[in-house]
């Protein structure tokens, strides 16, 4: 995630507890979605879609935080 902005992401991880918290939540959601899609952690479609929405929200929030601190 954000491979093209790795330096900025690392800087944000050090400077912002909020950014770190949202990043960790995104990572946790990513793991859960992957496990559900691979079948190692079965989940109904409604729950999976909810996880995907929350994961996307987290990614958008991270991008917004990175953009607002760049400006």
C-alpha positions, 0 to 999 in steps of 0.5 A: 500500500502506498508503495510510491509514497513509502518515505512519506508513509514511514514519516507519518508512522513515526509522527502521528499516532492517529495515522499509526492506529488507522494503518494498523487497523487497515493491516488487520482488516487486510489480513481478515479479508485475505483469510476469508477470500482464501477460505481459511476463515470462512465468513458470510458475504455480508460480513466480508463486504462490510470488512472490505468497506471498512478497509477501503475507508481506512485506506482513504483516511490514510491517503487523506492524512498523507495529502493534508500533511504534504500541503 
